[in-house]
Amino acid sequence: MSLIANLSEEHRDCLQEIANVAMGRAGDRLARLLDTFVILSIPHIAVMRPSDIAMALQSIDSRESVSGVCQGFIGGGISGEAMLLFNDTSFSDLAKLMKYDDEMDHQAERELLMDTTNVLFGACLKGIGEQIDLEFSYGSPMVLGQHVRVSELLNLNSNRWDYALVTEINYQLEGYDVNCDMLIVLTDDSMDILLKKLDYLLA
């Protein structure tokens, strides 16, 4: 676990505050887009193995069916992956809020996933980058899977890393059955730069 293991409580608190500000911006952007109130959780930050993530998700029952999107990002020596996991019960209300009038088939659901992902990833990662003085470049978003269990969805990523620093953020829409979890995953390769950035902010 090397450098990831060196994350002190001070570092974790600093990272949580950074995530808090960034997710607030993303939530505000989503709220304006959908004209509804967005309920945000406190960011949960932990060192995890891929197999830990499904059990650690705060708001999605591991037996429930989900759909997910991931997008890589890189900048200034920090690289990672952002994932958005949607509870499948979210699609009906999300379609109403996004004013999708067409029938909700597989393709329409993919479009909803991508549209929501673009809003949340863009605002949240930009917010993190601005606070640690980095500008990220983004890969193309990719659908991880649709209507599968969390464990199956995350198995697709399981061979990419042993341990990672995972920030989990939950978004819910007040009055609607829309619930999604955003995960920001940073592996050991990024820790040296990240810890230096956090030390600078703490100083």
N, C-alpha and C positions, 0 to 999 in steps of 0.2 A: 504493500500500500504506500510505502515510501512517503513522498511529499504530501499526498492526500492525508496521511495520518498526522501530519504536522499542523493541521487546521485547528487552531486554538478556539476557545470559546469567544475570545475577542474578535478573531477573524470571522467566526460564524455569525456573531451579532452584526458585524459590519456588513457582511454579505446579505444578511436578512434585511437590513435597512435598505440596501441598494435594490434588492428584489422588490421590496415593498413599494418603493418610489416608482420603479419601472412597471410593475403590474398595475399600479394605480393609474398610470398614464394609459396603459393598454385597456384597462376597464373603462376609463372615461371615453376613450375612442369608440369602444364597442357600444357603450351606452348611448352616445350621440348618434351612431349609425342606426341603432335599432330603436331609439327613442324609448328606452326603458331603463330601470335601475339595475345595476350590476352589483351582486353581492360577492365580495372578495374574502378569501380565507387569509390567515396569516401564513406567509411562505414557510414551508417546511424544508429544512436543509439537512441532508444526511449523506454519509458515505455508504454506498450500496453496491451490491453485486446485482447483475441483471435479474436474478431470481428473486431478489428482495423487493423489487419495485412493485410487482403485482400485489404483494401482501401489504405494502406500505401505503398504497393509495388510500387517501383519507375518505373519499366520498364515493368510490365505485366498488360495488360488490364484485369480488373476483369471479362470481358465477354469472354475472350479467354480460350481455353482449355489448361490445363497443366497436367503434370505428376510429381509426387513427391516422394522423399525418405526421411526418417528420421532415425536418429541414436542417441541413448542416450550416454552420457559420464559422468564419475564421477572421482573425485580425490581430496584428501586433503580437503574435506569439501565442494567442489564445484561440483554441478551436473547440468546437463542441457541437452538440446536436440539440435541437428543440423538438419536442414531441407534444402533440395535442391529442388527447383521448376523449372522445365523445361517448357518453352513454347513449345507446341507440334510441331511447325514448325521446331524445332531444329533437329529432328531425322534424316532427310534425309542427311543433311550436316555432322552431327556428325558421321553417319555411314560411310560416305566417308573418313572422317579424321581418324577414328579408323580402317579403312580398313576391315569393315564388308562386306563380299561378299554375304552373305545369304540374302534371302528375309526378308524384315522388317516386321515380324509379332509381335504379342504381346510379345512373349518370347524374341525375339531379342531386342526389345525396353527395356525390363526389364534388359537385360544384359548390354546394353549401359548405362542405368541409374546407375546401380550398379558400373560399371567400372569407370565412371566419378565421382560418389560419393566417391568412395574409394580414388581417387587421391586428390580431393578437401578437403574432411573432414580430411583425415589423415594429410596432410600438414598444413592446417589452424589451426586445434586444437592443433597439436604438437607445432606450432609456438606460439600460445597463451600460452600454458602450459610452454614452455621454458622461456618466458618473465616474468611470474609471479611465476616461480620456483615451478611448479606442474607437475606431470606426470599423465595423464588421462588414465583410462581404458575405453574401448568402448564396447557398446552392439552390437548386430547384426543389420546391416542396414535393414530397413523394407520399402517396397513399400507402400506409403500412398494411392496411386490411380493412375490410368492412364486415360488420356483423360477426365478430369472433370474440372469444374470451380474451381478457387482458393478458393472461399467461401466453396464449398463442400469438398474440400481437407482438409482445415483447420478445418472444423467442427468436423472432427475425433478427433482432439486434444482439442476441446473447453472445455471439462469438466475437464481437468487436472490442470488448474490454472486460477486464476482470473486476476492477473496482472503479467507481466513479463518484464524483461529487454531484449529487442530484438535488436540484431545487424544485419543489413541487408547489404549484399554485392552483387553487381551485376557483373557478368562475361559475356563478349561478345567476340566472336572470329572475328577478323578483316577479312572482305571479305567473311564471311559466315553467314548464317541465324541461328546462334546458340546463344541463350540467356538464362541465368539461374540466379536465385536469391538464394543465400545461406542465411539462417537465423540461428542465434545462439541465443537460448532462455534460459535465466537464471531466475529462480523463486526466490521468497523471501528467501527461505531456504539457498541460496548460497550467499546472499548479505553480511552477516557479515564478512565472510572470504574474499570475493572479495574486499570490501571496505578497509579492513586492508591491503591487498596486494597493492591496489592502493595508499593508504596513505604512505606505505613504499617506493614505487617507486617515489612518489611526494616529499618525504622528502630528 
